[in-house]
Amino acid sequence: MTTGPKPRAALRPSACVALAFAVFIVYGSLFPFDFASNPRPVETVFVDWNPFLNRSDAVDNILLFVPLGAALWFAGRSSASRWALVGASWVLLGLGLQVAQLYLPSRVASMTDAINNAFGLGIGLQLSRTLAPWLQRKQLVSGSVDPLAMLLVAFWYVYESFPFLPTLDIGLLSAHLKPALSGPEFEPLRLLHHALAAALGTLILLEARPLRSRRTCVLAALAVLVGSELLVPYGNLRIETLLGIVLGTGVGERLNQATKAHSRWAVLALAAVALTMTVVTDFRGPSGAARLTLTPFSHLLWHGTTVGVPTAAFEALAIGGLLWAGVTGRAPLGTRSWHWPAMVVVSVVLLECLRIALASGPADTSLLVTSLLLAPFAAALHRKPTRTNRLDKSQSAAVIESESRTDAEPFVHATDSASLKAHAPNNLRAVAWQTFAVLMVLTLGLRLLLEASWVPYNVLELFAARSMLNIGLFSVALLWLGAGPWCLAKWAGNRPRAWLWLPTMLPLAALISLLLLRISVTQESLDDITGSTDLYRRVTMENYWGEGWRDAMTRLPAVMAEAVERGVRFTALYSLLLAPLTMASICTDRTWLMRRRLPALALLMLLWWLAAWLVIDGAITDNLTELIARDGSIWLAALAALFALHVSWASGRMSTRRGVTMAAVTLVALPLSWWLSKQGLEQTILKYDSVWSAQQFLLGRNRIDRLSEAQLFMRWCGVYMAMLGVCVLGMTLARRLWTAATATTTSAPAILHSPARWRRL
């Protein structure tokens, strides 16, 4: 049975692919576009007719035209039209580009290259003719593809592979590969850049799904990227680049598999981290003489295309990721198509202002222009949501319901428990992968932060070797700041006489944090914060507490007494933040009845007062007390209460209206918290033969340079937002893990959470 020619609509994708390959051939043949006004004689094209004189160059020219020949076979409706397209392509690209190369001093125009181009066209045509039945039978290509997502994948490829000109020349490849084999100094920042780009690109690629198979998408991306890194001889190949691509691709694939229908939130987080990283670090290079210019993409002019284009592509990938994550999925962020793109544009402007304030690189309007160019694509995608093929409607509804269930629900009906238990293992696995991803991003972000020149020196002193293991454990301690109070409130709330459990669990949560910090930061830094252990010497040698205590303390080993003192001091200091966060968690947890909530809050207030008395009023050293103004404790307590309420409220279920409200509340909380800190901290400290304020002492780069009031406020805002972010992340992850673990391990949730049990409690 014979079939007629294909309709024109079916040929359009193949024609677009063929046009793209043709553009790439023109680009590759004329790069670096250094045209001269006086061309070489046309006769030089016909000097050499031997197609195999230079084998590596011959193979390059053949392979360059193979994809074009393959695409032209699918773009033609009949054999005659295909051969006509091949002939026209060879005349225009094979012969025409050789003539154009006469104007390029860096290129050698030769008829040999045109002959090799003809071989490549023929090979591509024959390959497509042979493989077409198999490709049509397998149906490897997906039916619908998200165009914005594929544009972002193209940005990822530009960042990794520009200027896209592979070669098989042994000499060029040897010089290109040598730096990766000679073992130069390892650069963690380079690894972080490529790992972030690969994770973000892989997530978006798997959401776009240009190929039907997930494995084929990932393997094809790895093969193209790693092959381009090895065969494109521009710049020096670094082992960090290859490791970053492989590691980031693996992390992106696992995140996509774990988050399933919610992978756009992983894209949003990674894109935000990547874009912030380009602002707070010297990603574009040193600022130089010009710190600000209104010329977009000025770093292209200053550093050249081989450096500037990948930089711009990375920034475009981050901005596009933010836009794509906000407008795709079942519930786009923003009720109007322009809401989320407008928020991204405003955020980009604020980040560029932050770059100017930090002087972390040349500032221009590149980010603004990029966001304005990509915003219309995002708005169009918002109006026409893309296809989501992760879960069917019933399954996705059950998963969303189980993940979004809040603590406000005191019990689960028996009819809902079966659906919840059916998806509990997958839900727990997904939340575990989300927690791992957050830890990885936080660890890499902290490692990157330590390389910035504006970081206060007392932060740098926390990490002696700056190893990834220590920073990872410190990241766990940061997340525990938010997770600990929520777990404490939730665990105690499920116990009879819950308020009696708080004095036991509060020190336990503090000791967990002490253990994490003890193995992640230096002991000197801990002693600077809590004060050196001096109680044993004072009691035994200076008779600090009298004869009875001296005799009893002398019988104890000094190491044991110092360990107990360090634990008590750290617990008291940690409780200054732990107690208000726990109180805020109890206030926002509706499972706590009022008759149980009031005694719990009263007991926590008492513990809070005792902790302040121990580390402030009864402090042995003045490391902390010298920073606190007279009668400043009440203002610092108000600051801690404001922060705790902000964290507890921000960790609730997010929506568009709640997000806008939270942004407004945050804008009010930042200056208010700054004012409270100014009232609570000492403004005149005599230290190092100079007069300092507590803010200068805590937030300054060093003990020499002084910062302006505006710079101090900007740094305070950064510290406040960072602490808010890690505490909210900790509470959110703890809530999700608790909910998923409870759904997995509980055999009869309808009985355990019955209304009768709640009435008894």
Salt bridges, closest charged atoms under 4 A:
GLU160 OE1 - HIS194 ND1 2.80
GLU187 OE1 - ARG190 NE 3.29
GLU187 OE2 - ARG238 NH1 3.29
GLU207 OE2 - ARG390 NH2 3.16
GLU240 OE2 - ARG238 NH2 3.05
GLU253 OE2 - ARG214 NH2 2.73
GLU253 OE1 - ARG254 NE 2.90
GLU315 OE2 - ARG284 NE 2.81
GLU352 OE2 - ARG284 NH1 3.98
GLU352 OE2 - ARG355 NE 2.96
ASP364 OD1 - ARG284 NH1 2.91
ASP364 OD2 - HIS299 ND1 3.60
GLU401 OE2 - ARG405 NH2 3.14
GLU403 OE1 - HIS262 NE2 3.01
ASP407 OD1 - LYS490 NZ 3.55
ASP407 OD2 - ARG735 NE 3.51
GLU409 OE1 - ARG405 NH1 2.32
GLU451 OE2 - ARG447 NH1 2.45
GLU451 OE2 - ARG466 NH1 3.81
ASP527 OD1 - ARG566 NE 3.85
ASP534 OD1 - ARG537 NE 2.78
ASP534 OD2 - ARG538 NE 3.02
GLU542 OE2 - ARG537 NH1 2.68
GLU547 OE1 - ARG550 NH2 2.33
ASP551 OD1 - ARG550 NE 3.83
GLU565 OE2 - ARG569 NE 3.21
GLU626 OE2 - LYS687 NZ 3.20
GLU709 OE2 - LYS678 NZ 2.86
